[in-house]
Amino acid sequence: MSGSSLDTLRSYRSGSTLVPLNDSESRSNLTKGDKSGSHNSLLDLDIDVTANLPRALTDLTDQRQRAATAGAAFRSPKSSGYLVPGARLAPPPGSRAAGISSQHSPETVRTSTPNLPEDDPPPPLPGKMKTAAVSHPSALPSPINSPGQSGADVAYPIAIAFSEVVNTMFKDLDPNQCLVKVTGDMMISFPTSVVQRLASHTSSTLPALSLEIVHANELEHVVPNSHLLKIESQENNAIVLKFSMESLVTYLKRLVSQSPSSSYHNADILKYQVKNSGTSAVPLTLCSHWNCVPTGTTLTVDYAYNSNALVGGQPLTGVAFIAPISGGVQSMTSKPDAVWSAEQSRVLWKLNEIRPPAGSGSLQAQFKLSSGPGTPSSVAAQFACEGTTLSGINIPVISAGYRLSLLKKTFKSGKYTAEQR
């Protein structure tokens, strides 16, 4: 983004608490693992999001390069829900960021490119984010000038992912008494062909890249990767990030040299924490009831989907509930059916998904014991959600010269337990 363009963005006044990192500790903090143990307070629930979340965006597109003409481009998919490389997005009327492209849809945007052949299939939407860049020969094609388009008008495709982890501990029998901590990670991805194009620029012609994060009023402890970017301004519930282009290109070139067959190369650029808002940020309430006698144990687990945390109604998928049972289990009866692991002495319920309006239920199991009574323990829940975040943040604005080909939002459970003391 040029200096004149940046002047039109909001200047820094106030907002989320910033925790700057020096160069030596920034990358360490972006990669440290989860070392948390038992948790008696919210501060103990310090599970690093980069250890719980996938480390890379992969399979952003498997679009084949068209070799017939030098003016090949992408075809926009006809179905909704795709974010793919398309025409540059124009800023909305009255946009405060001159020279900045804007997107209006908070979750997905469909773009179009005129005069494209109908037989060119759209790129597939990636299913998962993995820990390393994908290595396959089909790379995202470089931006190519269409007829009448100058080199300065080329928009380079980039992809961004927000990934969050929610850690929750419900206390005793009251689902409203809980400790909550939501952490997040922001990642950016560049196709190899785009890295090569950027590397061909001189420092004076290298297009500047800035991003604006909106609905950022719920964020705190925002930590940018100081090796690659800085927070330029923070005001009115928005954060503007400005990249150091020479540092970014140098870093991406090093990734290309280390993995020359990879189609995409990723960088962690931001870590943050969501302000604690209690049960309103909990996607699934959880409560356990134990009855332990010498001859057996009865366990009931009540759960409920929280529409206040997920206003879009996205389903929780891959749902599982796990509880260890002590006292020497001889037999088990459960409703719905559960799996008993004698080796791990625990019971496991698996649900395909939980969604509104039928988003609540109960799990029940009775255990016959040989050496009872057993003791109550923690009941853990696991789940994931695609297409949204608990923080509600979004990126509607990026610099001219770039286009957002994919914006991926996910969150998942970290340490998510119900305790009965």
KASULBEL-V930626 format. One record per pair of residues at least 24 apart in sequence whose C-alpha atoms are under 8 Angstrom apart, sorted by sequence separation. I is the first residue (numbers start at 0). J is the second residue. If there is no record, write none. Layout:
# KASULBEL-V930626
I;J
I;J
This chain:
# KASULBEL-V930626
86;110
161;185
213;237
281;305
282;306
321;345
322;346
385;409
82;107
85;110
86;111
160;185
161;186
212;237
213;238
282;307
321;346
322;347
384;409
385;410
81;107
82;108
83;109
84;110
85;111
86;112
159;185
160;186
211;237
212;238
279;305
282;308
321;347
383;409
384;410
80;107
81;108
82;109
83;110
85;112
159;186
160;187
211;238
212;239
280;307
281;308
282;309
320;347
321;348
335;362
383;410
384;411
79;107
80;108
81;109
82;110
159;187
211;239
212;240
279;307
280;308
319;347
320;348
334;362
335;363
383;411
80;109
158;187
159;188
210;239
211;240
279;308
319;348
320;349
333;362
334;363
382;411
383;412
79;109
157;187
158;188
209;239
210;240
319;349
333;363
334;364
381;411
382;412
157;188
158;189
209;240
210;241
318;349
319;350
333;364
381;412
157;189
209;241
317;349
318;350
332;364
333;365
380;412
381;413
76;109
156;189
157;190
208;241
209;242
317;350
318;351
331;364
332;365
75;109
156;190
208;242
316;350
317;351
318;352
331;365
332;366
381;415
75;110
207;242
316;351
317;352
318;353
331;366
379;414
380;415
75;111
208;244
316;352
330;366
331;367
379;415
380;416
74;111
75;112
156;193
207;244
315;352
316;353
329;366
330;367
379;416
74;112
155;193
206;244
314;352
315;353
328;366
329;367
330;368
378;416
379;417
73;112
83;122
205;244
314;353
315;354
328;367
329;368
377;416
378;417
72;112
228;268
314;354
328;368
329;369
377;417
378;418
74;115
227;268
313;354
314;355
327;368
328;369
377;418
73;115
74;116
312;354
326;368
327;369
376;418
377;419
72;115
74;117
81;124
202;245
224;267
312;355
326;369
327;370
376;419
76;120
224;268
326;370
327;371
375;419
74;119
76;121
223;268
224;269
326;371
375;420
73;119
74;120
75;121
76;122
223;269
325;371
326;372
74;121
222;269
223;270
326;373
73;121
221;269
222;270
325;373
326;374
221;270
222;271
304;353
306;355
324;373
325;374
140;190
198;248
220;270
221;271
304;354
324;374
139;190
141;192
142;193
197;248
220;271
221;272
304;355
324;375
138;190
139;191
140;192
141;193
219;271
220;272
324;376
138;191
139;192
140;193
218;271
219;272
323;376
138;192
194;248
198;252
218;272
219;273
304;358
322;376
323;377
141;196
218;273
219;274
303;358
304;359
322;377
323;378
217;273
218;274
303;359
322;378
194;251
195;252
217;274
302;359
303;360
321;378
322;379
62;120
194;252
301;359
302;360
320;378
321;379
62;121
301;360
302;361
320;379
321;380
62;122
301;361
320;380
61;122
62;123
300;361
301;362
319;380
320;381
60;122
61;123
299;361
300;362
318;380
319;381
59;122
60;123
299;362
300;363
318;381
319;382
59;123
60;124
191;255
299;363
317;381
318;382
58;123
59;124
60;125
298;363
299;364
317;382
318;383
58;124
59;125
297;363
298;364
316;382
317;383
58;125
87;154
297;364
298;365
315;382
316;383
57;125
58;126
297;365
315;383
316;384
296;365
297;366
315;384
57;127
72;142
191;261
192;262
295;365
296;366
314;384
56;127
57;128
72;143
191;262
295;366
296;367
313;384
56;128
57;129
71;143
84;156
190;262
191;263
295;367
296;368
313;385
55;128
56;129
64;137
70;143
190;263
191;264
294;367
295;368
313;386
54;128
55;129
57;131
63;137
64;138
69;143
70;144
71;145
189;263
190;264
294;368
313;387
53;128
54;129
55;130
56;131
57;132
58;133
62;137
63;138
64;139
70;145
188;263
189;264
293;368
294;369
53;129
54;130
55;131
56;132
57;133
61;137
62;138
63;139
64;140
70;146
188;264
189;265
294;370
295;371
296;372
53;130
54;131
55;132
61;138
62;139
63;140
188;265
293;370
294;371
295;372
296;373
61;139
62;140
187;265
188;266
293;371
294;372
295;373
60;139
186;265
187;266
292;371
293;372
186;266
187;267
291;371
292;372
293;373
309;389
186;267
187;268
291;372
292;373
308;389
185;267
186;268
291;373
184;267
185;268
186;269
291;374
184;268
185;269
291;375
184;269
185;270
184;270
289;375
8;95
183;270
184;271
7;95
8;96
182;270
183;271
7;96
182;271
183;272
7;97
182;272
183;273
5;96
181;272
182;273
287;378
4;96
5;97
180;272
181;273
4;97
180;273
181;274
3;97
4;98
180;274
181;275
4;99
180;275
179;275
179;276
0;98
179;277
0;99
59;158
178;277
179;278
177;277
177;278
179;280
179;281
175;278
56;160
280;389
52;162
174;284
52;163
174;285
52;164
174;286
51;164
173;286
167;281
172;286
48;163
171;286
172;287
48;164
165;281
169;285
172;288
169;286
273;390
46;166
44;166
138;261
139;262
134;258
136;260
138;262
135;260
136;261
137;262
138;263
134;260
135;261
136;262
134;261
135;262
133;261
134;262
132;261
133;262
132;262
133;263
287;417
289;419
55;186
132;263
285;416
286;417
287;418
288;419
56;188
132;264
285;417
286;418
287;419
55;188
132;265
48;182
45;180
47;182
48;183
49;184
44;180
48;184
41;178
40;178
41;179
41;180
218;390
217;390
215;390
215;391
214;391
215;392
214;392
213;392
214;393
212;392
213;393
212;393
213;394
212;394
213;395
211;394
212;395
210;394
211;395
212;396
211;396
210;396
211;397
210;397
209;397
210;398
208;397
209;398
208;398
207;398
208;399
207;400
208;401
206;400
29;224
26;224
25;224
15;215
25;225
26;226
15;216
25;226
14;216
15;217
17;219
18;220
20;222
15;218
16;219
17;220
18;221
19;222
20;223
22;225
15;219
16;220
17;221
18;222
19;223
20;224
21;225
22;226
15;220
16;221
17;222
20;225
0;206
1;207
15;221
19;225
57;263
0;207
56;263
0;208
181;389
0;209
56;265
55;265
15;233
14;233
11;231
12;232
13;233
14;234
10;231
11;232
12;233
13;234
14;235
10;232
11;233
12;234
14;236
9;232
10;233
11;234
8;232
9;233
10;234
9;234
163;388
162;388
163;389
161;388
8;239
29;267
29;270
157;401
159;403
154;399
155;400
156;401
157;402
158;403
161;406
165;410
154;400
155;401
156;402
157;403
158;404
159;405
160;406
161;407
162;408
163;409
164;410
165;411
166;412
167;413
168;414
171;417
153;400
154;401
155;402
156;403
157;404
158;405
159;406
160;407
161;408
162;409
163;410
164;411
165;412
166;413
167;414
168;415
169;416
170;417
171;418
172;419
152;400
153;401
154;402
156;404
157;405
158;406
159;407
160;408
161;409
162;410
163;411
164;412
165;413
166;414
167;415
168;416
169;417
170;418
171;419
151;400
158;407
160;409
164;413
165;414
166;415
167;416
168;417
169;418
170;419
171;420
165;415
168;418
170;420
106;386
106;387
106;393
105;393
105;394
105;395
104;395
103;395
102;395
101;395
102;396
101;396
100;396
101;397
99;396
100;397
99;397
100;398
99;398
100;399
107;406
98;398
99;399
106;406
98;399
100;402
90;396
87;401
88;402
87;402
85;402
84;402
84;403
85;404
83;403
84;404
82;403
83;404
84;405
82;404
83;405
82;405
81;405
82;406
59;405
51;413
46;413
44;414
0;398
0;399
